[in-house]
């Protein structure tokens, strides 16, 4: 997923845009075959299928779980800067900055390199630090990155460096919030995760539309992009620290 935008841009430049759907179809078929052949079946022998009434009742209980609702809201809001970067990066880098496609690929790799570093780091941090520590410290790092990209938006190095720190910080605490959210219901983790994704996708879609409309008003400038990210960052700071305080007693299992 991290290199998807770069590959997609390369396909559009080298071929017709319709080839994206062909490549996506091929990857989907390969993934489906791989899952069918290798995905373990851990369904209990005495498993009893739920009827429609039980499914609806379970989802109602899940959506009433405050920790899950807050988690979905936070995940969506903290994802806004990175998701909006995916959509606006070609305009910001190649049109406004006047960079080449090769430089665009480098900038994309640097920004999302933060997620890669965090994915590796979290393997060592998980269990050694509490959820509270990972959320608060990751949030501070992400917010610092957004501040740097906003204050230094006139410098390419500061702008991209700040976005790298933001993605690094988000990657550190995002998984913790997701894990806490789906296990907070005491019900099916798969159904909890499904509801969490619905909440996340709905809020994220609405947020992206708002950001796109505001960016359009300011003609998609780097300043407006970083300023809107700062706004999302302030909201992220408040919500994440409140969430960390709420789950302070949670420990790794």
N, C-alpha and C positions, 0 to 999 in steps of 0.2 A: 504493500500500500504506500510506503514512503517514496518509492521511485515511480509510482504510477503516473503522476502529473508530468514528470520528465519524459517518460516513454510515450505518453499520449501526445505531447507536443512534438516529439520527434516523428511520430507516425503522421501527424497532420502536415508537417513540413515536407516529409519525403513522399507521402502518398495522399490519396483522397481521404477526407475525414471519415468516410463510410468504413474504411478499413479498421477503425477503432472498434466497431461493433463486431467485425469478423474476428479480430484478435481476442476480444472479450469473450465471444462465444467459444472459441477454441480453449481458452483458459478455463472457462466454466465447465466444459465437458471433461477436460483433463482432471480438474479438481473433483468433480462428481465421481469419476471412475476411481480416483485415488481414495476418496472417502469410503466408497462402497467396498473396496478391497481391503482397506487397512483400518477403518474405524472400528474399535472394539464395541461389542454389544454388551453393555453392563446392566441391562434391564433385569431386575430381580425375577426369579422363577415364579414367585407368587404375585407378580404385578397384576393389578386389576385396573383396567382402563376407566378413566373418569367419564361420566356422562356430561351432557351440555350444562345441566343445572349446577353440577359440582365445579365445572370449569369456570362458569360465570361467578359463582360464589367465591372461588379462590381468587380470581382476579380482583373482585371487589375488596376482599381483605388485603390483598397486596397493595392496591392503590390507596388504601387508607393508612399505609405505613409511612409515617412522616420522614423517617430516615431515607427511605427509598426515593420518595418524591424530591426531597432536597438534593439527594445524590444525582438524580437525573437532571435536575435544573442546573446544578453546578457543572457537571460534565459538559452540558451543551454550551454554557456560557464561556467556560475556559477554552472550548474548542473553536470558538468564533474567530479569534485572531489567526489561527493556523488554517482553518478551512477557507476563510476569506483570502488569505495569502495564496492558497492554491488557485483560486479563481482569478485573482487580480495580478499575480506575479508576472504573467506575460506582458501586461500593460505597463505595470510599474517598472519592470526591469528593461524590457526591450524598447518600449515607446518613450516613457518619461525619462529614464536614465540613459537611454540610447545605447544600451549594451547589445552585444552580439548574442546569438543563440548559445554559443559555447559558454559565455559568461553567465547567461541565464541558468544553464544546467549547473554551473558551479555554485551560484547563489542558492538555487533550490536545494542542492546537496548539503550546503552549509546550514541552512535553516532547519531542514529535517534531520540533519546529522545530530541535532540535540536529542531527538527522540531515540535515535539509535544508541547514543551514549547512555541515555537514561534506561533503556531496555537492558543494556548490559550491566549497568550499575545496580539496578534494582535487584538483580540476582544475589548481590552481596549485601545489600542494605536490608532486604526483607528478613524479618525475624531479629535483626540486630538493633533496629530502631522501631519504636512504637508507631502505630498509625498516626497518632497525634504529631509526632516529630516529623514524619515523612510529609504529612499534609502541610503543616505550617512552614517547614523549611523549603519545601518545593514551591509553595505559593510565594514566599518571599523572593526566591530566585526567579520565578516566572515574572513577578511584578517588576523586579529590578530590570529584567530584560526589556520589558515593555517601556519602562521609563527611559532606558538608554536609547532605544530605537526612536522614541518620540523626541527626546532632547537633542539627539544627534542625527535627526532625520536628513540633514543636509549633507552628511558624510555617509558614503556607502558602507564604509567599514563599521561605523557605529550602528547604522541601521541594521545591517545583516548580523552583526555581532549581537545586538540586542535581541533580535528574533531567534538567534541560536540559543541564547540563555533562556528565553521564554519557552521554547519548545523543550529544552532540557528540564526546566522546572515543572512544566505541565506533565511531562512523561514520568517524573518521579512520584507525583502525588495522585495522578489520575487513576492508576490501577488500584490504589488503596481505597479511594472513594467508591469505585465500582464494586470492589470485593465487599466492602462494608454494606453497601446498599442492597445487594442481592441476597446477602445472608441475614439481613435485619428483619426480614418478614417472618422467618421461622417456617416458611412454606417451600414449595418447589423452587429450587434455584433456577431451573430452566424457565419456568413461568415468570419468576421475578425478573430474570434477565431480559425476557421478552418485553415485559411491561416497562422496564427501565429504558430499553432501546426505543420504544414508542414515545416515551416522554422526551428522551434526548433528541430524537429526530424531529419531533414536532416543534420543540423550543428552538432547536438549531435552525430549522427551515424559516421560522418566523424571524429569528435574529438576523439571518443572512439577508432576508428581504429588506429589513430595516437598514442594515449596514449598506446594502447596495443602493438603496434610495438616497441615503445620506451622502454616500460617496459620489453619486451622480450629481448631486447638487453642487459639490465642491470639485467637480470635474476630475475625479479619481486621481488626486494628487497624493504624493507620499506623505505630506503633512496631514492631510485629512485621514489617510489610512492609519497612521500611527496615533493620531488624536482619538479616533474611534476605538482603536485597540486599548488606549489608556482608559477610556470610559469603561470598556469591558473588564479591564484589569482592576479598576477600583471596585466594581461589583464583585469580581472574583475574590479580591482580598477580603471583603466583608463576609461573603458567604462561606469561603473556605475556612476562615478562622472560627466562625460560628459553628461550622460543621465539626471541625477538629475538637472544639471544646465539648460539643455534644457527645462525641464518641471517644472521649479521652480515656475511658476505662477499657476500651476494646483492645484485646491482645491477639497476636498471631496464634493460630491453631495448627 
